[in-house]
Amino acid sequence: MREFLIRTSADHGWPAFQRDRMADVLQPTGWDCEPIGGGGDFRVRTEGVDVSYCGEEIGWHVTFDADLPWAKEWMEQVTRQVAAAAGEPCEWLELS
């Protein structure tokens, strides 16, 4: 399992956007993935790996339930989309 955090660059908090935009914002553009049910605020599956998102005060906690070789590229793309949706610069960091 790999864990990441997407947070605002300025105050290291949760980058908020409208809840009805989660599918557009938290699925990286151009990637083959689909929303699925399960824990968290939003969850998608790509290549047999479940990626879950939980909005917390410190940011979006992102968990990959198995190894995805290009997880960092995924995080780069989703972080750009979150920053655009939230209207402020954001960053990501790996927690584990």
C-alpha positions in Angstrom: 0.0 0.0 0.0 1.2 3.5 -0.8 -0.1 6.7 0.7 0.1 10.3 -0.4 -1.3 13.7 0.6 -2.5 16.5 -1.7 -2.5 19.8 0.1 -2.5 23.5 -0.6 1.0 24.9 -1.0 0.4 28.0 1.1 -1.2 26.8 4.3 -0.8 23.0 3.9 -4.6 22.5 4.2 -7.4 20.8 2.3 -7.9 22.1 -1.2 -11.7 22.3 -1.4 -13.8 22.1 -4.5 -17.5 21.3 -5.2 -18.3 17.7 -4.2 -20.2 17.1 -7.5 -16.9 17.5 -9.3 -15.0 14.7 -7.6 -15.2 12.3 -10.7 -13.8 15.1 -12.9 -11.1 16.2 -10.5 -9.9 13.0 -8.8 -9.6 10.8 -12.0 -6.5 11.8 -13.9 -7.3 13.0 -17.4 -6.2 10.5 -20.1 -5.9 7.5 -17.7 -8.0 4.4 -18.0 -9.9 4.3 -14.7 -13.4 4.1 -13.4 -15.2 5.1 -10.2 -16.1 2.3 -7.9 -17.9 1.9 -4.6 -16.1 1.5 -1.3 -14.5 3.4 1.5 -13.4 7.0 1.4 -15.0 10.1 -0.2 -14.2 8.8 -3.7 -12.6 5.7 -5.2 -11.4 4.6 -8.6 -9.9 1.5 -10.1 -7.1 1.4 -12.6 -5.3 -1.7 -13.8 -6.6 -3.7 -10.8 -5.5 -1.1 -8.3 -8.0 0.7 -6.1 -7.2 4.4 -5.4 -9.2 6.0 -2.6 -9.5 9.6 -1.6 -10.5 11.0 1.8 -10.8 14.7 2.3 -9.2 15.7 5.7 -8.3 19.0 7.2 -4.7 18.4 6.2 -5.5 17.6 2.6 -6.7 14.8 0.3 -5.4 11.5 1.7 -4.8 9.3 -1.3 -4.3 5.5 -0.8 -3.2 3.0 -3.5 -4.2 -0.5 -2.3 -1.4 -2.2 -4.4 1.7 -1.1 -6.2 1.1 1.0 -9.3 4.5 1.7 -11.0 3.4 5.1 -12.1 1.8 6.3 -8.9 3.9 9.4 -8.8 2.8 10.4 -12.3 -0.8 9.8 -11.2 -0.3 12.1 -8.3 1.3 14.8 -10.5 -1.7 14.8 -12.8 -4.4 14.7 -10.1 -2.6 17.4 -8.1 -2.7 19.7 -11.2 -6.4 19.0 -11.5 -7.1 19.6 -7.8 -5.2 22.9 -8.0 -7.2 24.1 -11.0 -10.5 23.1 -9.3 -9.6 24.6 -5.9 -8.2 27.8 -7.6 -4.9 27.7 -5.6 -1.5 26.1 -5.9 -1.3 22.6 -4.5 1.5 20.0 -3.8 1.7 16.3 -3.1 3.9 14.3 -0.8 4.3 10.6 -0.2 3.5 9.5 3.3 4.7 5.9 3.1 
